Amino acid sequence: MVRYGKKWLGGIAAALTVGGLSIGLAPLAHAATPTIGANANAYGTGSTAAWNASGTAVTLDPSNASGASAQVDLVKPPAPAAANAPTLTASSASAGDPRWVIEFHNGDYLFGELPTGATSQSTLTWSLEPAGTAETSWAAALAAADAGGTDNQVTAAFVVDDAGYPGTAVTVSNITYNGEAVVPYVKPVPVPRPHLYGGHVITVNNNDAQIGWKDGPGVHYVLTRTFGYGFSVYGSPHIGFTGGTIGYWAGLAAGHTYDIELIPAGANRQPLPNAQVGWITIVTTR
């Protein structure tokens, strides 16, 4: 019998990326320019919102439906910085659309609007809502929303067109937040846990056994812990390790069951962080 955690080890897929290991040396690369991810979302029948192919501009086109809008919604926006006002450049502007909206947990929110007919991001004006209070600058608007530093966590930040010219698309570019470019959000690819796969019993008799498995990328050694008659004195397992993909067990007792835990390890023979252990069960003959 072969198992992997609560699942059979033989059925585990081979794909694996192991973090924390450095193999060889590579030239130093320039640090990437910080960006903030955002999704283009359309709300209401007939509305559309889409990034361009290069991810530098988004086209927003809300429909005439009640409550319809087209938006650029930031994913998990951080707290806004007083030193860096959010920006946008629009192909056209009318009646407060498109505009920045920064929402706070305390119920306040900020509008950053372009005057009708303006397209330059430098002309954004800010107001505290729902009070409708015009502020002299971004820093002043943010201070007003801060409410003395009480319950002012940011809950949402987005660029929206919800009236403007229904049926007429508006292209918005130069979108920044905290001085960082707002770009299409790319969902991170989960890093699989280090693991072994293809576990199986090769041979077993009344006293000896061989088991085998395959190492996922980055696995250099396998630490073993053997539980069973004569091997786990007072409940403590017999400890071992191997740098291969076949393990040999001798001195087993006839007619007994042995559970062998296999722990993926790195080149330093230490368990890999967040590794998924495997189990192989051996039943000796009589």
Summary of the structure (lengths in Angstrom):
residues: 286
radius of gyration: 29.9
end to end distance: 17.0
largest distance: 90.4
contacts: 862
relative contact order: 0.20
helix: 7%
strand: 42%
